[in-house]
Amino acid sequence: MAKRDLLAHPIEWVKGKGSNSNIAVSSRIRLARNLSDFPFTHRCDHEKLYAIVDQVKQVISDSDLLKDSDVVEMDALDSLSRWVLVEKHLISPPFAGDGPGRLVIVDSKGVISIMVNEEDHLRIQVILAGLELNEVWRIAKKVEMMFEKLGYAFDSDFGYLAACPTNVGTGMRASVMVHIPALEMSKQITTLINECNRIGLTVRGTYGEGSDVLGSLYQISNQITLGLGEEELIDKVASAVRQIVTEEERARAVMKRKLDSSLDDRLWRAFGVMRYCRNISTREALELISLIKMGSDMEITPKLSVEDWNNLVLGVQPNHVQLYAGKELTPDERDVYRAAFLRERLKSIEPK
């Protein structure tokens, strides 16, 4: 898979076709699975890691579900290409580093991605746009069943065994990325985080555990994997996200009803900066993209579709900027090319 192919590879969640996708950006389920015939990855020597890769490749070659997938050795990708996959949410940040016997499989639609020999032997991930956890789970189960013939590490008392104790049990993380700028502005985020923690959910940054929140994008996911079944965990996350969507819509409605010159100016100023800037950082770009999307949803600033917004969020990421430029850039150069990317994408959007 060449660098340019990474930029062109379709990513289904970007299209924004799921329910409530203006606020619930994407739904993801990640399953951690290990093979019973091998030690966990941190205890595997190189020979065992490559043996796992060979077994996974054989399953893929026999599969109708993933027969048209890209199967890529991570060592064959340069650093830029790996981090593009991170920015597309197809692999985790730790998987972008170096290491032997690592493989990533991405299906033809960019819905399914599988990391081989990350923290666990298999990290099966499925992502769709909007609040669609039940459909994501349906697909994830089909993928999981494909690899059952390899023999999963499973205990009758504890469930699926994982390298990290926090993943033992279902081995599942069900998460929804939400865009909630109005709840941020109205200072309701702390209450939201506390309430999620109270019911066994966790709120993380844009790229998961340990990452910052950028552009008002938060991940809501289950905190525990042991003691509840998969459907129960999914229902808990989905129910919380539905409430968050309702609260965000309510906060936006209040802001629109009480619209003052300060907020009106802030939204239009974000639009103006985006259209004419000559130098802009990732963080500032994501903050402004968040504002113009909220302004669009509130029918204050020009219309911006969910798909266009998602493409802007991806396009301003550091490694996507370098792909846009066609060369590696210094941080200062990236800020210049990022501004050029935004001007190009927004030039056809006319103010009212």
C-alpha positions, -999 to +999 in steps of 0.1 A: +000+000+000+017+032-012+015+065+006-009+080-019-031+049-016-035+056+021-049+090+013-073+076-013-084+045+006-121+049+014-131+053+050-168+046+056-173+066+088-161+098+071-193+098+049-214+106+080-244+084+070-252+070+104-279+082+128-272+114+147-239+117+128-238+155+133-230+149+170-223+111+172-194+111+147-186+074+147-192+042+165-164+017+171-161-017+186-127-032+193-122-068+203-090-080+220-083-117+212-053-139+218-044-173+204-042-201+230-011-217+214+011-186+218+023-165+247+011-129+249+029-106+224+053-092+250+064-127+258+067-139+221+100-141+204+103-131+167+097-166+154+064-169+173+052-134+162+058-142+126+040-176+131+009-157+143+011-135+112+013-165+089-018-181+106-038-149+103-028-145+066-041-180+059-075-172+075-077-140+054-069-158+022-097-183+029-122-156+038-149-142+016-155-113+040-120-100+038-108-113+004-105-078-011-087-063+020-053-046+021-029-068+041+001-047+050+033-055+069+038-026+092+076-027+087+069-021+050+054+013+058+073+045+065+065+065+096+044+090+077+021+063+063+017+046+097+006+079+113-019+085+085-035+052+096-036+065+132-052+098+120-079+077+102-085+058+134-075+025+117-046+017+140-037+028+175-008+052+182+014+026+199+011+004+168+026+032+147+060+025+163+086-001+153+085-038+160+087-072+144+058-094+132+031-067+129+004-067+104-026-045+096-056-056+076-080-030+062-112-040+043-121-024+010-146+000+025-125+011+055-150-004+080-129-032+094-093-030+105-073-057+123-041-051+141-020-083+144+005-084+173-003-051+189-008-055+227-028-086+219-025-111+191-056-097+174-072-063+178-104-065+157-119-031+150-151-020+132-161+016+127-192+032+112-206+067+111-231+079+137-246+060+166-246+025+151-232+003+178-255-026+172-246-028+135-209-024+144-213-053+168-230-075+142-200-070+118-174-074+146-189-108+156-186-120+120-150-110+119-143-126+153-159-159+142-135-161+112-105-164+135-121-188+160-105-217+142-071-205+154-082-211+190-088-182+214-074-180+249-105-184+270-112-192+306-146-205+317-146-182+348-129-151+334-138-151+297-114-140+270-078-136+283-059-105+274-024-091+279-038-063+301-061-073+329-085-044+321-094-062+289-101-096+304-137-108+301-155-097+269-122-081+256-145-055+241-143-017+240-175-001+226-170+036+220-187+065+203-169+097+192-190+127+200-187+163+189-201+184+218-189+221+215-221+235+231-217+214+262-181+226+264-191+262+261-218+259+287-193+243+311-212+210+314-183+188+305-172+181+341-207+170+350-209+148+319-175+131+327-185+125+364-219+110+354-202+087+328-177+075+354-206+069+379-222+044+355-190+026+345-181+046+314-150+066+306-145+098+286-113+100+267-096+123+242-098+123+204-073+094+199-082+074+230-064+068+262-039+095+272-047+117+242-059+153+243-094+165+234-092+184+201-120+202+184-145+192+211-142+156+201-146+131+229-147+093+231-173+077+253-166+040+260-171+012+285-147+012+314-150-025+324-150-056+303-156-082+330-190-089+347-213-078+319-221-093+285-213-076+252-249-065+246-253-051+281-221-030+276-232-018+242-267-008+255-250+011+284-228+031+260-255+037+234-280+049+261-254+073+275-246+087+241-283+092+232-286+113+264-254+133+254-268+139+220-300+152+235-282+175+259-259+189+232-290+196+210-306+213+239-275+234+247-273+245+210-310+254+210-306+276+241-275+293+225-294+300+193-324+313+211-303+336+232-278+344+204-257+374+213-232+394+193-203+376+211-212+341+200-223+353+166-190+370+161-171+340+174-187+317+148-183+340+119-147+349+129-139+312+129-153+309+093-134+340+082-101+328+097-105+294+080-111+309+046-083+334+046-056+322+070-020+318+059-006+299+089-025+277+113-017+250+138-035+216+141-051+226+174-064+260+162-076+245+130-096+218+148-111+244+172-122+265+143-136+235+123-156+226+154-170+261+156-180+264+119-197+229+121-217+240+152-225+273+134-237+253+103-259+230+124-274+260+141-280+276+107-259+307+115-228+301+093-228+285+058-239+249+054-211+224+060-221+187+054-210+160+079-188+144+052-171+177+044-166+184+081-150+149+086-127+154+057-116+188+071-109+172+105-088+145+088-072+169+063-057+192+089-039+164+108-001+167+106+005+136+085-025+143+062-011+178+056+022+162+045+004+139+021-015+170+008+019+187+002+034+157-013+065+159+008+078+158+044+075+192+061+088+209+092+062+219+118+063+255+106+058+244+070+029+222+080+012+252+094+015+270+061+003+240+040-026+234+064-038+269+059-036+264+021-056+232+024-083+250+043-085+279+019-088+255-010-116+234+007-136+264+018-133+287-012-165+273-027-186+279+004-202+313+002-214+333+032-252+341+034 
